[in-house]
Amino acid sequence: MEVRSRTLGELAALVGGELRGDPGLPIRGIASLEDAGSGDLSFVTGPRHLRQAEASRASALVVPRDLDLPGRPVIRVDQPYAAVVTLLHAFHPEPAPTPGIHPTAVVAASARVAPDAAVLALAVVGADSTVDSRAVLHPHVVVGERCRVGEGSVLHAHVVLRGNVEVGRGVVIHAGSVLGADGFGYVFDGARHVKIPQVGRVVVEDDAEIGANVTIDRATMGDTVIGRGTKIDNLVQIGHNTVVGSDTIIVAQAGISGSCRIGNRVVIGGQVGVADHAAIGDGAQVGSQSGVHGHVPPGAAVLGYPAMPVAEARRAMAAQAHLPELLRTVRVLKRRVAELERRLGEGGR
């Protein structure tokens, strides 16, 4: 798709920025400082990138309001990253599928699909499910029975919603994710593992985004909940009956066990493991590859396995590097002590 060129003045107005330079300067796209060329707009987030900005071949730059680049056309804004997000949308708008139900889609007679929703090729909508206005089901999406896909939500290819999954408004679910598979629950009866029926739901609140190949299990009873505005990266597992608060970030390959409580505005790093029934308070941060058992207080920053306060974890990690030397020293000291004891024993006879 050909991208329409825009003037620097139009872009400055779009982000509410202060323009310094020719408003008629044509801009064809946005690129990094390293890759930008003539006709590109790039961006600088702070003084640490000043040297790269000076060397960049970009025609113009988005910069913080307190950054000065004499002789370069700039758009000065309060938050360059936020401005670039707006500009990227302007240059690369998401194509809107044609509303309607594709002839190869399978929609149950009892399902309700809004006239301006799009159900694309080979998608399936199960009995008593609802697809609201402007929602988009991409090819091979399966929406099970008694589900709801909220207004303006987008489910990309091969997303599966098992029965009783509720997706709010403006939610994006990326390819291959499965919501509402059975929670992992078994009871050993002395002879075998007996499956516990999983009869609850998954609820995804408004404006959440769920990455590719994420699995979110249905509750045993009640709801597994993903809060409003929460963003989940690829390859994350969330167990049954876990409740995740609003505006939380969960990074790739994290695994959250069942019945956990994750607060609002929490950040969980990549490959974090959270044991069942753990609780992470509002605003807490959990560093990558940490293991969480029990409770992380609100606002805490933890790291390591088991997760501990960051400063403490860093000291422990630094001490680990000295363990081989420490072990050698301990062995030498043990031999010396043994020799002293032997000599004292001989002197006492």
N, C-alpha and C positions, 0 to 999 in steps of 0.2 A: 504494500500500500504506500503510495507516494505521500510524503509528509509536506504539508503546506508551509511555505516560509512565512515568518512573522517578523514584524519590526521590533526593534529593541524597546521602542516606546510602548507598543502594545503589551509586551511582556512585563514591563515595569508597572503598567497600570493593573495588569492582572494580579500581581502579587502585592500591590500597594507599596511598591518600593520607590526610593529616591533615585532618579536617573541622572547619571553624570556621563554625558556623551551624546552622540547623534541619535535622536529618537527614530530616524528613518533607517538606521542600520539594519539590513536584512539578516535574520537569524534562521538557519535551516534546521537546527536541532540542538540537543544537549549532549555533552560528552565530558569525560573525566579530564583533569588537567593534563594528564600525560597523552591522551588520545585526541584531544580537541585540535581542530584545524580551523582554517578560514571559514567563516560562516557559522561556527559553533559557539554556543554559550556554555561556559563551565562555571564552577562555583568554588568558593573558599570558605571554610568553616571557622578559621581562626588564624592568628599570626604564625603558627607553626608551619602553615602551608604557603607562607608568603614567597619564599624562594621559588617554589614550584609554580606559583601563580605568575611570577615575573618571567619565568622561562616558557610558560605555556603559549601555544600558538592560537589559543581561543580568541575570537573576535571581541568577546565581551565576557564579563564575569559577574556572578552574584556574590556579594561580599557582606560581612557584618557592617553595621552602620559605623563602627569605630575604626574600621580598617581603611587605610589610605593607599591607593595604587595610582600615583600620578601618571597621567598620560594614557591610562587604559579606560575604555568605556566600561562602566560598572553600574549595576543596580544594587543599591544599598538597602538592606532589610534587617529586621531584628533577628530572624531565625533563617539562615540560608537553607538549611536542610528542608524546612517546611515549605519554603518558597520553591525549591527544586521539585518537591513532590507535586505541587500545583502545576508547575511548568511541564513536567513529564506527562501529566494527564492531558494537558493542552496539546502536546505534540503527538501523543500516542493514546488517543481515546479508545476505550474498550469498545469493540464492535458490538452492536446490539443485534442479536438474532431476530429474525422475523417472527412475530407472535403467531401462535397457533400450535396445533398438534400434528407432528409429522405423520405421514401415512403408515410408516413402519412402527410407530410407537404403539404400545399396548396400554390402554387406560381402562381401568375397571368401570363398569357401568355406574357404580355407586360413588366413584371418585368425582371431585369437583375441581375443575381447572379453570382459572380466570381467563376470559377471552384474550387479554393482553399478555398472558404468560406464554412461554415458549417451551414446548416439550419436543426435543429434537429426536433424530433418528434412533430407533431401537431402544428408547427409554421406556421404562415401565412405571406405572402409577397404580398402586394396589387399592383394594376395596376400602371405601370410607375414608380415603385420604384427600387432602386439600392442597392445591397448589395456588397460591395467592397471586395477586396482580404483579406483573412485571418479573415474576420469578423465572429462572431459566434452568431447565434440566438438560444438560449436554448429553451427547450420545452415550448409550449404555448405562445411564444412571438407573438405579432401581430404588424406587420409593415403595416401601412395604405397606402393609395394611395399617389404617388408623394413624397415619403420619400427617404432619402439616409442614409445608414449606412456605415461610413467610414472605411478605411483600418485598420484591426486589432482591431476593436471595438468589445466589448462583451456585449450582452444584455441577462441578466439572466431571469429565468423563469417568465412568466406572465407580462413581460414588455409590455406596449402598446405605440406605436407611432401612434397618429392620423395622418390624412393627412398633408402633407407639413411640416414635421419635418426633419431637417438636422442634422445628428450626424457626427462629425468630426472623425479624425484618433485617434486610441488608447483610445477611450472613454470606460468607464465601467459604465453600468447602472444596478443596483441591482434589485432583485426580486420585482415585484408588482408596480413599478413606472409607472406613466402615464404622457407622454409628449404630449402636443398639445390638451388637452381637452379645451373646450370653456372657454374663460375668463368670469369673473363674471361681466357682464355689462347689465344693464336694465335702461329703461327710464319710469317714471311714467307718463301716459298720462291723469291723472285725474280720471281714472277709474280702471286701472290695470297697472302692471309692464310689459312693452313690452321689449322683448329681443333684444339687439343690436347684429346684426350679427358679428361673430368673424371670420374674413377672412384672418388673418395674419399667421405667421409661428412661430415655435420655432427653434432656431439655437443653437446647443451645439458645441463649438469649441474644437480643439484637446486636448487630454490628460486630459479632465475633468473626474471626477468620481461622480456619483450620487447614493446616498444610496437607501435603500429599502423603498417602499411606499412613494416616493416623488411625488409631483404633480407640474408640470410646465405648466402654461396655455399658449395657443397660443395668439398671439397679436390680438387686434381688427383689426388693420391695421399695416403693417410693421412687425417687428420681436420682439419676446422675446428672449433675448440672454444670454447664459451662457458662460463666457469667458474662454480662454485657461488655462488649468491647475487648474481650480477652483474645489474645493472638497465640496460636499454637503452631509451632514449626513442624516440619516433616518428621515422620517416623516416631511419633510420641504415642505412648500407651497410657490410657487412663482407666483405672479399674472401677468396678461397680460401686455405686453409692458414694463416689467421691463428689465433693462440691467445690468447684473452683470459682472464686469471686470475680469481680469486674476488673477490667483493664490490667489483667495479669499477663505476663509473658512466659511461655514455656518453650524452651529451645530444643532443637533436634535431639532425638534418641533418649529423651528423658522418659523414665518409667514411674508412674504413680500408682501405688497399690490401691486396694479397695478401701472404702470408708474413710478416706482422708478429707481434711478440711484445709483448703488453700484460700488465703485471704484475698483482699483487693490489692491491686498494684504490686503484686509479688513478682519477682524475677527468678526463674528457675533455669539455671544454665544447662548446657548440653550434657547428656549422659548422666544426669543426676538420677539417683534412685531414692524413692520415698517409700518407706515401709508402711504397711497397712495401719490404719487408725492414727497416722501421724497428723499433726496440725502445724501449719505455717502461718504466722500472723501477718496482718496487713503491712505492706511495705517492706517485707523481708526480702533479702537477696541470698540465693543459694548458688555458690560457685560451681563451675563445671566439674563433673565426675564426683560430686559429693554424695554421701549416703546419709539420709535423714531418718532418724528414729525418734519417736517422741514428739517434742514440741520445740518449734523455733519461735522465739518471742517476736512480737510486732517490731518492725524496723531493724531487726538484727541482720548482720551480714555474716554468713557462715561458709565454711569451706572444709573439705577433707572428709575422710571416712574413719570414724564417725564424724559427722559435721560438727564443727566447733567454731567459736568466734574467729574471724579471719586472722587477727594478729597472733592468736594462740596457734592456729593451724600453720601459719608461716614459720613460726619458731620451731614447731615440731618438724616441718619439712626440712628446714635448715639443719636441724640436729640429725636427721636421718643420714645426711651426707657424711657425717662423722662416725657413724656406727661401726664400720669396719675397723677404723683406727681405735675406737673405744674398746672393741672386743679384743684386739691385740693387746692393748694396755692391760685389760682385765686379766687376760691369760698370763702375762708376764708377772703381774702383781700376785696372782694366785700361786704361781711357782715360787716366788720370793717368800710369801707367807708360809707356804709348805716347808721351804728350806729352813726358815727361822724356827718354825715349830719343831722340826726334826732336831736342829741343833740344841734348842732349849731342852728338848726331851732327853737328848744324850747327856747334857750337862747336869741334869737332875738325877741321873743314875749313879 
